Amino acid sequence: MTKTLFRAAASLGLLALVFHFAGPARVLAAFANASPAWLAAALTASVAASLTSALRWHALADWLGLAATRPALIVAYFRGIAANTVLPGATLGGDALRALQLQRLGHPLAASAASVALDRMSGLWVLAVLSLATTAAAQFAGVLPPALLPLPPVLTLIAAIAVLAAPTFAWLASRAWHMHLPGPLERALTALHDRPAPLRHLTAQFAWSAGVQGFSMLTFALAGRAVGLDLPLWLYVIAAGPVFILAALPVSVGGWGTREAAAAVTLGHFGASTELAIAAAMLYGIFAVVQGAAGALSLLPSKQTAPPSQEKAP
């Protein structure tokens, strides 16, 4: 309980600190002047990212042999978003709820939790690849000032390729060495290696995650546009790496505080004003809250239709 309260206090404290340094009046003015049309477009992209993410999880669960309908996992995913918005630990609360929802469908808890963990890693994997690859492309094109990243573009490209290849190398290494691992882990990896067409599924996971991250980055960019940030999309792709990864660290509630601080620093390096960068990041979080509210509604007990009364025969 103490750790939970500490995380909640740290998240809110960091958000308040960032809000204070940006100037509360300026941040509120950015919200007041936000374009409704761009806000609607950003919310649409955010919902598309969540739906694509739920479908990615369904594809992964199906490959693992955890049968579930798409609607069931979509509902479970949005319930997870609801948990993420109120529980400390960034995405941990929602991920735990997703695993429990899959277990309730008749699957082992360990396998259900593994599907959620692998789903989360898939998203972070592709996020890092896209952010690094775009950074390398910007360096090669000469549109990224060397002072922002004093590394040769070749090294950035090598890092992107290394991250891209990491799951394949990890798979091959685990196939060769998993029999030397402790019993439970060895059995889990043996079951994983028995699944069909792993490389084809890995390619499919990359495609699903590219869709998720594409919609998420578009949400970030459209939120920025709504509050008046006129930055090219490729800058948001680069910034999304540190912003989204810091928001996913289990030290906050729903990413609040860490996301805004990272956005202020990252977008600030590209010339964005602090208040607009924070407003864009806060809008990104607000869109998640809206979807979490929809997920929470699905937890409410539905009204049972009363059986029709039977009239006595005359």
C-alpha angles and dihedrals in degrees: 000000000000092000091048093052091046092054092048092048092046092050094049092041093053091047091050091048093051090045090051096050092047091051117255093228092054093048092048090048089054089054092046092052096044116131112247091210094054090044090054091049091049093049090049091052090048092053089047089053091052094047091049090049091052090050090049089054090049091052091050094046090049091052089051090053095252102137116210136142120253093240091053093054093042089056090045090050094053090047086055090054088053091053091048092057095057107026125077117240100069103245098355096092094050092045091052090051091050091053091050091049090054091047090054087061088066104271130126113269093230093055091044091052090047091055091053093046093049090046091053092047090050091059095047090047094056092040090059092045094051094044094048094043092050090047090052091048091050090050093050090047091051094234095115112076109239090227090067093057114013094196129108110258089235090065091050090050091049089051090052092050091046092052090046092053096041098092092050092051091045090052093050092046093049091049090055098041108025093099089066094056127095116286103261093044092045092052092047092051092045090055090047093051090051091065115107127258098357097178092049089051091048089055090050091050090052090053093048092047092046087057092048093049092042092056091042093052090046089052090053092048094047091048088053091049090050092059095042105269107145101194128139118257094244090064090057090050089056094043093047091070098067095027097053095038093052090047089055094054110113094240101090145047110260091336092293113155099011092059094049094045092050092047092050092052099039100042089038089064087058093053101267118144113248096238094052093047090051092046091052091050092047091051088053088056093044090056088056090050090053091052090044089056089055090050091049091054089061088061092061114102112257119233113258115230109240114237114253114264116250117229120215115248113250 
